[in-house]
């Protein structure tokens, strides 16, 4: 086959170059007629209301010339051997051993680079340009030759070596995933909540229709007198903070001598379909603070909010402050948005039409299905969290290896429609929470300027859900003594980084200096090797009071142990 392919290619070089030029022209035409509404799954805008998108003729000419130059170089390389391909999707030896497959991969990468350059060359408002780029990225990720058995040399090689067994297993895997409703990222049969994830010893000491409150068994003879309450995000399950003993943030906090409580959110069903943001603030976050104080007898507690849990915690504290109450002595916010000016790639989904559609759909009642939310987050990193598993599970018939974090990632949760609709409008769309007096929650005007307790703020440098600028922006709204720390990696891996692993770095800036822009803070920050947990632990201990004898039993008074941790709520499936 290889002996005859080169002469055939050489004979058609002129036609190939002509086809490239024609395809290029069609590409430009398609971009000029692009339906921007379709990029985000929304209904297209009304006629005459399409965002204006223009391309500089000079940029187009430069891109076209570069494309033709690179295409001819690729052609020349293919005439003399296998063209080099540098991409993880095509790294298997089978791609390099097959000249046709190697050429298809190299041609795809050339087209992908050019289309992304074309997207970047679009001239229009920032949101339209971001939507174009996002849409092109999604299309390119889906159209990679590695995603198709007819083009994937590695999958074909495996099918031949296994005499078709890999294809049969792939079909079985696909049918299994269709039944379960999502693509398998790990072997989910190997994990069980409470058995080999979420195993830190404790007990549920309170519950209502929205959450269970878990108290954890002390691991030290003495504990700090000021208890510690964690408020995790309600868009997924709390045990991201308690995966395995060696990477459990909860266990780490307990081991440092903190009497630790955690909110375990209920996975909403139809009975919670009318619950609002106010309900989650009053009946969950504020209630958890109240119960923690009553159980421990402490006048004030320390609290932590992670991701959306941080937004909920800050809102609850602002409601309490408006009532003249300050039951929290210090607060930690991990990758949390209080100011939604910088929301990163998620901004491409949000506009008035989209939010109004969600309000009409479920603003008065209904559920946002957990799988819809999980799919949205997965497609923010389509190659890593979608197509990688499509190829492995279905084309190669592989079972993904066990990975606790990906098991948690697949354990999705629903959201009440009214809660979700309020959150969309007042945060991502109108950014009202950080504007004093602009948002009303539980009958109170929200003003983060009243939260004068010491705060520890953490952001991850490569976070695509809460960009580092978004996490840092909280420093401009909280008036108390602040400490901001930036960690390496992303939204989850940056946070779940135990000291014993010796991985990654964190950065700390000069004390009490918080310029308006995060880039200015980063310029003056100092890098420290390893986990940020130790820095946070030292900070929290300075706000935890004296040490007292650890309690011998769970709960207190009317609050008694209901069931062992992690409780029933976290085990409910969406």
TAFEN-V8566 format. One record per residue. N is the residue number from 0. PHI is phi in whole degrees, 0 to 359 (999 if undefined). Layout:
N PHI
N PHI
This chain:
0 999
1 294
2 296
3 269
4 291
5 295
6 300
7 297
8 297
9 298
10 293
11 256
12 302
13 295
14 295
15 296
16 298
17 295
18 295
19 299
20 297
21 294
22 295
23 299
24 298
25 294
26 299
27 298
28 297
29 293
30 290
31 291
32 255
33 297
34 271
35 292
36 298
37 293
38 296
39 247
40 73
41 264
42 292
43 298
44 298
45 297
46 305
47 88
48 250
49 295
50 300
51 283
52 231
53 230
54 233
55 293
56 304
57 295
58 294
59 298
60 295
61 297
62 296
63 296
64 297
65 295
66 297
67 297
68 298
69 294
70 296
71 290
72 296
73 298
74 299
75 297
76 299
77 291
78 288
79 251
80 151
81 280
82 293
83 291
84 230
85 246
86 198
87 301
88 292
89 240
90 275
91 295
92 299
93 299
94 293
95 291
96 282
97 246
98 301
99 294
100 295
101 298
102 293
103 297
104 293
105 295
106 294
107 299
108 296
109 297
110 297
111 295
112 300
113 291
114 295
115 292
116 296
117 295
118 299
119 292
120 278
121 299
122 248
123 182
124 290
125 300
126 293
127 297
128 295
129 295
130 292
131 300
132 298
133 297
134 297
135 295
136 300
137 296
138 295
139 295
140 298
141 287
142 265
143 300
144 300
145 294
146 275
147 235
148 301
149 294
150 244
151 270
152 296
153 293
154 294
155 296
156 298
157 294
158 298
159 293
160 294
161 262
162 55
163 89
164 296
165 297
166 292
167 298
168 295
169 298
170 295
171 298
172 298
173 295
174 297
175 298
176 291
177 297
178 294
179 277
180 91
181 201
182 288
183 288
184 260
185 206
186 282
187 289
188 289
189 270
190 238
191 215
192 297
193 94
194 254
195 229
196 225
197 58
198 250
199 300
200 289
201 186
202 211
203 284
204 246
205 199
206 206
207 223
208 288
209 258
210 203
211 250
212 255
213 258
214 253
215 261
216 290
217 300
218 252
219 232
220 292
221 237
222 231
223 288
224 291
225 267
226 290
227 233
228 245
229 254
230 245
231 280
232 292
233 270
234 275
235 205
236 266
237 296
238 284
239 300
240 271
241 208
242 285
243 238
244 306
245 283
246 233
247 274
248 294
249 297
250 298
251 298
252 299
253 297
254 293
255 276
256 97
257 263
258 283
259 253
260 234
261 223
262 279
263 250
264 289
265 285
266 280
267 300
268 241
269 301
270 292
271 251
272 293
273 250
274 288
275 247
276 301
277 301
278 299
279 292
280 283
281 287
282 269
283 238
284 298
285 294
286 296
287 296
288 297
289 298
290 292
291 300
292 294
293 293
294 292
295 269
296 74
297 276
298 292
299 225
300 233
301 260
302 225
303 226
304 237
305 247
306 58
307 299
308 299
309 291
310 296
311 295
312 298
313 298
314 296
315 298
316 294
317 292
318 297
319 296
320 297
321 295
322 272
323 82
324 245
325 224
326 278
327 249
328 278
329 208
330 226
331 244
332 237
333 257
334 38
335 243
336 257
337 253
338 250
339 261
340 292
341 248
342 248
343 65
344 293
345 298
346 297
347 295
348 275
349 256
350 205
351 301
352 296
353 295
354 294
355 296
356 298
357 294
358 295
359 292
360 288
361 217
362 296
363 259
364 160
365 129
366 233
367 275
368 296
369 302
370 292
371 297
372 293
373 297
374 295
375 302
376 293
377 296
378 284
379 289
380 227
381 297
382 293
383 279
384 249
385 231
386 291
387 303
388 277
389 300
390 295
391 293
392 288
393 259
394 280
395 255
396 68
397 267
398 260
399 299
400 292
401 292
402 207
403 300
404 295
405 286
406 297
407 299
408 299
409 272
410 270
411 281
412 231
413 278
414 226
415 296
416 302
417 299
418 302
419 296
420 295
421 297
422 299
423 302
424 290
425 276
426 245
427 297
428 274
429 252
430 50
431 275
432 300
433 274
434 260
435 310
436 80
437 275
438 247
439 247
440 228
441 53
442 79
443 241
444 285
445 274
446 215
447 295
448 295
449 271
450 271
451 262
452 286
453 299
454 227
455 245
456 245
457 235
458 225
459 261
460 299
461 255
462 292
463 262
464 260
465 241
466 304
467 303
468 295
469 291
470 294
471 291
472 302
473 299
474 298
475 274
476 242
477 257
478 277
479 285
480 292
481 237
482 224
483 248
484 229
485 251
486 252
487 284
488 78
489 251
490 299
491 258
492 298
493 291
494 282
495 274
496 221
497 296
498 301
499 298
500 289
501 64
502 253
503 61
504 231
505 219
506 237
507 232
508 267
509 301
510 298
511 60
512 238
513 226
514 298
515 295
516 254
517 296
518 299
519 291
520 294
521 300
522 300
523 261
524 281
525 249
526 278
527 234
528 290
529 85
530 289
531 280
532 303
533 294
534 296
535 296
536 299
537 296
538 296
539 294
540 299
541 289
542 243
543 257
544 82
545 279
546 267
547 228
548 298
549 293
550 295
551 266
552 227
553 275
554 70
555 188
556 58
557 288
558 264
559 245
560 298
561 268
562 197
563 293
564 297
565 269
566 85
567 283
568 300
569 289
570 271
571 289
572 268
573 290
